[in-house]
């Protein structure tokens, strides 16, 4: 199963079940995770320690 089909299935689930309020929560969780992973070895790392 490809990543695109998983995203399409998830989008269909959100539309059909009227759970679109979950979308902003998921986006923020993904962005926070990406921020933490990408800034592990950069100069932003001390900022993360103060945030969490």
N, C-alpha and C positions, 0 to 999 in steps of 0.2 A: 504494500500500500504506500503510495507516495505521500509526501508532505502536503501537496496541494489538495489531494482528496481528503486528507484529515481535516485541513482547514475548511474545506467546503462543507464537509459533514458537520463540523462544529458550528459554522455559520447557519446552516439549515436548522440545526437544533435550537440555536438562539432565536431564530425567527419563528419557528413553529411553536415552540413552548413559551414564547413571549418573555424571554429572559434577557432582553437586550440591556438591562441594567447591569448585567455581569460584565459586559464588554469593557467599560472604563476600568473596572477593578483588575481585569486580566491584563489590560494594556499597561497599567501602572506597575503591576507585578513583573511583567516581562521587561519593561524599561529599567526598573530597579535592579533586576538580576543582571541585565546587560551592562549597566553602569558599574556594578560591583566587579564583574568579570573583567571588563576592559580596563578598569583602573587599578587592578591589583598591582601591577608593576610600574605604575607611572607616578608622577609627582602628586597626583590627586589622592593617593592612598592615605595620607594623614587626615584628609578631610573625611574619609569614610569612617575612620576610627572615632572622630568626634561626633559623627551623626549617629552611629550605632553604639 
